[in-house]
Amino acid sequence: MKPILEIKGISKKYQIQSNAKPYLSLRESLFSFLKPSSQKEEFWALQDVSFDVQAGDTIGIIGKNGAGKSTLLKILSKITPPTSGNITCRGRIASLLEVGTGFHSELSGRENVFFNGSILGMKRKEILKNFDAIVDFANVEKFIDTPLKHYSSGMQLRLAFAVAAFLENEILIVDEVLAVGDAEFQKKCIGKMGDISKSGRTVLFVSHNLVQLKDICEKSILLEKGAIIYSGKTVESIAHYQNKLLPGKVSLKNALRKGPSQSIFQFTDMVIANEENLLEKNKIQINIEFTTTQKITDLVVGVLFSESSGTKVLEVRSNQSSAVLNVEKEGDYTMQVEFDSFLKSNIYSLSIGARSKEGLLEYLPDLYTVEIKPNAAHNHQLINDLSGSFIINSNWKLQ
């Protein structure tokens, strides 16, 4: 059977224009055509991307920010044309790339369901058949006749996903937009995409939440600088992503530099002590070892959790607790930090740093990787409703 999607040699080039003279006089402006003041630079967002998608496949697309994931989905959704290459599509595509895409702010929710459905190639009879299920899934029945401009971004997302998921396109393309929704809605979306794939429809899913990808997608494609560098089972693609693109995150001891340090302070190890039973206690406990060649007063140590995209989400610092860390003499020390886990299910990298009143002592980025798995007994709402990193209370002990 022929693939439902055939992507052959897709490339996308953009022209980046920079102005050499941003401020011109009237005379210079009138005659600037004689001496062009702008320089153009070519940027290839995608380079020779080729792969096939079979009907019923669930394909994840992963990579760092700027790898070309969203550009690829926009080309597949026919929002932007490729510079070169060909796409053969044997089914209708429903895409959810940005909140509000394909909706009109002045129309009501009801009108937008029909409007967006028509854009996706659906007949009125098909939309009517699924209308009640769409409204129920989006949980907007009370506001269905209210203009969309009065909806929150979360309400718009719920309605947009419901339209794309319930109208019977053969291919569903979803970008990172699910991160806008709360934890409960994300869970519904994940379940719905699982149902879609089981029904024989095809799903392409971009997310920086690697745990979600493992739950949804059987296969994944890894992009770097616009090119496919790995394609295979999702578990293998994620491992390749961590080992190749995020070096040093799997083993802290391998990442730490060898030999004597020229600094008065040096971290020597960091481990998550309760990683195996992390979710049973809903707490994270980290043991940190360091050595110092002199007395340090007012020592401040911090640990930072970041998503695979590089987004900082959680930070714990010793100076945000009641602990005062004073190192009375030179030697080797161990400290322990424990705090409640408010992290949603995902794979995180840990960075560590230390400073004193004299300034920065040491900072080691992306040294350790930990996977937080879903836990029904734990409320992850806090992290989903916040953007950027935030600091929480923690308990520190120095030995």
N, C-alpha and C positions, 0 to 999 in steps of 0.2 A: 504494500500500500504506500502511496506517495505521501511525503510529509505534509502536514497542514501548513507549515511555514518553511520556506527555503530561503536562507539568507546567503547570498553569494558575493563576496568581495566588497562589502559595504564600507565606504569611507566618507568622512564628512570634514570639509575644510571650511574654516572661518577666516575672515580677514580682520585682523586687529589693527585699528588705525590710531596712531598717536600724533598729537599736534606738536610740531616743533616750536611754533610760536602761538601760544594760546591767546595772547592779547595783541591785537593789531590796531594800528591807526587807520583812519578812514582811507588815506592814500594807499597804505599797504593792503587793505582789504580789497580795494578796487583793482589793484594790479597783482593780487596774489596768484592769479591764474598763470602768470608768467613764471613764477617760482613757487611751485606747490609747497605748502608749509606742513604737509602731513606725510607721515611715513606709514606704509602698510606692511604688516607682518603676517605671514601665514601660520595658522594654528590648526593642526589636525586633531579634531576631537575623537575621531574613529579612524582606524587604519586597517583595511583589508579584513573585516570581520566576516567570518563565514561559519554557519552552523545550521543544522536542520532540527525542526521540532515536530515530533509525531503527535497525532491527535490523542488527547488524553494525558499528555505529559504535563508535569508541574516543574517548571524550570526556574531556578533562582539565579539572579545576576548580582554578583558581589564585586567589591573593589573599593578602594579609597575614594574620597571626594575628588572629583575631577577625572575619574578613570574613564568616563564616557557612558555610564549606565543610563542616565536620563536622556542623553542624546540618542542612544540606540532605541529606547522606547518611543521617543518622539518620531523617529523615522519609521518604526514599525506601525505606529498609529497614524501615519501619513499627515502628521502636523508639520513636519519639515522634510524636504526631499534630500536624499543622499547626494554627495558630490559625484560618486561613482559606485557601481555595483548594482545588483538587482535583487528584488524581493518577490517571491512567488507566494501568494496567500490563497489558501483554499477554504476560507471561512470568513465570517463576519467578525470584526474586532470591536470589543468594548474596552475602552481604556479609562483609567482613573489616575491621572498624572499630577494634577494640582487641585486643591479645593476650589470648587466653583467653575472648573473648566466645563464648557458646554451648557452652562446655566445662565439665565438672565435675571439680574437683581430686581427688576421691576415686576416680573411675573411672580405669581403665587407658586407655592410648592407643587400644587396640583398641575398647574400649567407647565411648570418646568419638567415634571415627570414625562409629559407628552412631548414637550419640546426636545428634551435631551434624548428621549427614546427615538424620536424621528431622526435626529442627527446620527444615532447609532444604527439607523437603517431598519427600524422596527415599524410594522404596520400598527394602525390604531387598535385593531382587534387584538393583536398580541399584547399591546400595552394594557388594555382594559383587563385582559385575563390575569395579569400579574399585578395590577394596581394595588389591590388590598394587601397583598403580601409585601409589596415594596413599602407601603406606608407603615405597616406593622413592624417590619424589620427596622426601619429608620426611627421608629418611635416618635413620629411627628404628626400624629393624627389630629391633635388639638390645634396645630398651626398650619395644616395643609393648605388652607385658603388664605394664608398670610403671605404678603410679598417676601421674596427671598432676602431682600436687603435687611429685613428685621431678624433674620436667622443668625445665630452664632456660627462661628467657623465649625464647631463640632456638629451642629445640626445640619449644616450644609454637607459636611463630609458623610454623615450617616445617610442622607438622602441620595447623594451622588453614588456611594458604594452600593446602596440597595438597587438603584436603577441599573447600574452596570452588572450587578450579580444576578438579578432576577430576570432581566430580559435575555432571551435565549440566544446570545451570540456564541459562536463556537470557540472564540478566543477571548480571554480576559487578561488585560495587562494592568498591573497595579504597581505604582511607584511608592516612594517612602511615605505617602500621605497618611497611612494608618497611624503614624506616630502622633497625629493631631488628636486622635480619639482617646477616650479614657480607657482604663483597663478592661472594663466590662464589654465595651463595644469592640475593642481589639480582639477579645476572646470570641465574640460572635462572628467577626469577620474571618478569623482563622478557621473556625468551624465551617463557615459557609464556603470558603475556598476549598476546604477539604471535600465538602459535598459536591462542589462543582467538578473537581478533578475525577471523583468517583463516577460521576454521571457521563464521563467521556469527553467533557470539554477540556480545553487547554488553558493553563494558567502560566503567565510569566510574571515573576514577582521580584521587585527590587527592595531590599531592606538592609539596613546596617545591624538589625537585630538578628544575630547569627543563630540564636536558639529558635526563633520563629521560623527561619529558613529551614532548619533541620526538621522541624515539625511538619512543614508544608511541602517542601520540594524534594523530589527524589534525586534530581540532578541539578547541578549548578555550573555556571560559567563564571570564571574569574577574569576580570578586566584590569589591565594596568596600562595607563597612558594610551588608551584608545584601542588596545589590541588584546585579543584573547591569549592568556598565558597558560590557562588550564581549563579543562572541561571534563567533568566526570560526576561521580556520585557526590552528593552535597557534603557528606562527612569528609570525604577526601579533598574536596575543593576548599573547605574551611581550613583543614589542616595545612594545605598548601599555602593558603592566604596567610595564616599565622606564621608558618615557618619561613616563607620566602619574602613576604612583604613587611612582616613585623618581626624582624630578627631579634633574638634575645629575649623574647617575651615568655618562652616556654620554660626556660631554666634560668633563674636569677644567678646561680653560682657561675654558670657559663658566661653570663653577661657581665658580671663584675670584672673589672680589670685586675690583672695579676701583678705581683711584685709590690715593693714598698711604695707607699703613698708619700708625696711631698707635702700633703696637707696635715694639719694637726688632728683632723677627724676623717674617718673612713668607715662607710658601711661595709660589713663583711657578709651578711646574709639577711634574708627576709623570707618567711614562710607563713602561709595561712595554716594555723595549727589545727583548725577543725574543718578543713575543706571537705572531708568525706561525709560528715554529718552536719554540714552547714545549715541546711534548711530545717533540721530537726529542732534546733535551738533558736532559729531565727536571729542568730547573732554571728558576727564575723570576729574572729580572734586572730591577730597577726603578731608574730614574734619577730623582732628586729634585733640584729646583732651589729655592734659597731666597736671600733677601737679609737682611742684618742691618746695623744702624746702629752696632754696637759689638762689642767683643771678648766672646766667650762661651766660658767654660771648662766642661768636663764636659757638653757638649751630648749629649742623648739623643734619638734619633729612633725612632719606631715606626710600623709599618704593620700594619693589622688587616684580615683577610679575614672577611667575614660573608656568610651565605646570604641569599637573598631574603626569608626569614622573619624576618630580624633576628638569627638565631642566630650568635654569634661562634664561629669555628672555628679560626682560625690567626692568630698574632701573631709578628712579628719585631721585635726591639729591638736597637739598637746596643750597649746596655750588657750584653746577653747574649752578646756576642762579645768578642774580644780587642782590638777597636778602641777607641781613645780619641779622641773627636771634640772637638778644641779649635779654635775659630775665633779666630785671632790678631788680626784687625782687621776693620773694617767692609767691606762689599762684597757681591758676588754670588758664590754658591758652587754647586757641583754635587756631589752624593754618589751613590754607587752601592751597592746592596745585592743580593747574590746568595745564593740558598738552594735546597736541594732541594725539589721539589714533592711534598708528601705529600697534596695535595688530591684528593679524588674528583671525578669528572666532575660539573660543576654550573656555575652562573653565580654569580659572587661580586661583591660590592661592596667597595671598598677605602676605608678611612679612614686618615688620617695625622695624627700629632701630634708635638710637640717640647717638651722641657722642659730646664731647666738646674738647677743647684743652688739658684737663686733661686725656682724654681717653674715653672708651666706657661707656655710661650711661645705656643703656638698649637695648636688641635685643629680639624681639618676633617673632618667625618663624610661617608661615602658619596659619594666624589668620582670614582670610576672603576669601571668594570665590566669584568670579564674572564671569558671562558668557558673552562673546563677541559674538554677533550673526552676520551672514553675512550681509554686506551692499554693494550693487552694486555701490553706489555713492562714496564709499571710497576706496582708493588705499592701499591695504595691502601688496604691493610688498616688501617694505623695510624689514619687519620681515622675510619673506620667503627666502630672499637672504642672511641672516646672521645667523651664528650659535653662540650659547652662548648669554650672556646678553649684552646689550648695553645701554648707558646712553643718554637720550634726554633732551632738554631744558624744563624747567618748571617754572611756576610762583608761588611764595610762599608769603603768607600773615600771619602775627602773630598778634593775638588780645588778 
